[in-house]
Amino acid sequence: MGDEEKNKNPRKDLLNNRENSEGESIYGKFRSRILDQEQREMMEKVQQGAESGYVFDSSEDALSGEYVKKIDKKVIVIYVVVSTIVLTTLIFFIYSLIPDAEDKFVKYKSLIAEVEKLNVKKSKKIQEIESVVSELKKNEKYKNLEIDSNDDRVLTAESMEFLSQQAEKEDNSGIKSKISSIIQSDEEIKAIQQDIISKNKGLEAPVVMTKSRGHEQIAYAFLTQKKGLSDQKAKEVIESVNVFDYTYEGLYVWNFYENGFYGSFITKGEADKSPNEIKKLAQQAFQERMLDLEREKTALKNITKQLETDLKTSQAKVEQLLNERDKLGELDSKNKQLKEEMVKKEEMISDLNSVRYKLLAYSFAIERGIISETVWEGVKIEKSSGLDYSSKVDFSVTDNLIIRPKQFSLNAFTEVYVLPKSLVTSGDIKILKKDQICKIEFVNKANLIKKQILIIAK
């Protein structure tokens, strides 16, 4: 630095040249302290930067203390991943606190199971009262005790009041014990009934199954009428769940539908048998039917073997006759006769265990005057002569007939009739119809053998 610059800043130069008592430059020492402090601050920032991701700017003045915050890409990725995981976990946690439809159905089903258990418990208590009352009525004094059918089959108020009075007066310890048992059971029944009423407040009333209205029909009505589902959607929902296959009068059908989830189950209700008992009976009947069919099959095999034996015998006779040239014509005649008998026997066996039928479209049958339909009489046969009942169902092979709309040149079934109607009303024949398929069950085959039926569809 030149003399000119020194001359321009005489005051600064004067300060720079000031010394303390020890001969040190006051400005130089002061600046040294400032620099020491700045260096310490800078070192602290460097240390913090190393720990938190800060880096210093590329400045010429290493002591300027200016820096910028530059976050490493890895730190950004880790931050985003951790934030996403935390947020997702929080969302799932909140969502898990909201019970879904399936959980509600499980609780709904559990509540009904509790009510059913209470009903069973109540029934047992009622039976206990009836048993004790029956014993008590053998005594002349208590012969007028009455069961109140309008109060869950417990004793009438008059009978209970009479027993309460006699509880103090009765000297016979055995009778007194029976009276105490009745009074105690009556109180227990009332408590159970109150518990049932309390639990039923949270339940929708079940639908009672009838002979003409099974589980599938009840479920369909519930989904379409109460829950507003379309016909197609309701059918899809029903097809996705297990449907109770048996129609039994008095069973309770419970339905639940929420947010696309459908649940349904069956309880005993007013029926005399539980669903499990009905299933067992149906399976037993099915097994018995299978055994019957097996026996019929064995019998037919025996007949076939006998026919084969007869045929072999006949063939032997034919061969023997053929060897007798002078009786060739007679042998041919007998051989033909034996073959015809074989065919007839086979046809007779089949006819003796078959029902013949004719399929007709409703419009065709009406147009040709084969059937008629009135409001009062419904569909009935007008002219059956000339119809070819060539088709038949052999009961040794099957006990039902499956028909489809295309057999009648139809797109779907609206109605299916079996004539004469008396076979249906008597229960000999059962019709199970859906849109695209119809199953005709021959229940009482003994009444249908050699019969001719007309099957009309529209």
FENZIDA-V851995 format. One line per field, one symbol per residue. phi: phi as a letter, one per 40 degrees, with the letter a starting at -180 (. if undefined). psi: psi as a letter, one per 30 degrees, with the letter a starting at -180 (. if undefined). burial: 1 if it has 9 or more other ideal C-beta (glycine too) atoms within 8 Angstrom, else 0. A space follows every 10 residues. Layout:
phi->???
psi->???
burial->???
This chain:
phi->.cccccccbc ccccccccbc ccgccccccc cccccccccc cccccccccc cbgcbcccbc ccbcgcabcb cccccccccc cccccccccc cccccccccc cccccccccc cccccccccc cccccccccc cccdcccccd cbcccbcccc bfgccccccc cccccccccc cccccccccc cccccccccc cccccccccc ccbcdcbccb ccbcdccccc ccccccbgcc dccccccccc bcbccbcbch ccbbbaaafg cbbaabbcfc ccbcdccccc cccccccccc cccccccccc cccccccccc cccccccccc ccccccbccc cccccccccc cccccccccc ccbbbcabcb cdccccccgc babbcccgca cbabcgcccc cabcccbaba bbbbdccbgb cacbabbbbc ccccccgcbb bbbbdbabbb cccccccbcg cbbbbbba
psi->kleeeeffie eeeeeffkla fggkkeeeee eeeeeeeeee eeeeeeeeee efgklklile jfgfgklljj kkeeeeeeee eeeeeeeeee eeeeeffjkl eeeeeeeeee eeeeeeeeee eeeeeeeeee eeeeeeffke fgfgkkkjfg hhgllleeee eeeeefeffk fjeeeeeeee eeeeeeeeee eeeeeeeeef fgkkklkkkl efjaeeeeee eeeeeefgll eeeeeeeeff lkkkfkjkkf kkjkkkkkhf kkkklklebg lfkleeeeee eeeeeeeeee eeeeeeeeee eeeeeeeeee eeeeeeeeee eefjefgeee eeeeeeeeee eeeeeeeeee efhlkklkkk keeeeeefge llkleefbkl kejfkfkjif kljjffelgl kklleffghl elkekkkkkk fffeffgekk kjkaegkkkj kjeieeffkg lklkjkk.
burial->0000010000 0010110100 0000111110 0000100110 1100110110 0011010000 0000001000 0000110000 0000000000 0000000000 1001101110 1101110110 1100110111 0110011000 0100101100 0001110011 0110011001 0000110111 1110110111 0110110010 0010011110 0001100111 1111000000 0011101100 1001001101 1111111000 1111011110 1000100110 1100000010 0000011001 0010001001 1001001100 1001000100 1001100100 0100110011 1011111111 1101110001 1000000011 1000000010 0111110001 1010100101 0010011110 1011000110 1010001111 1101101110 11111111
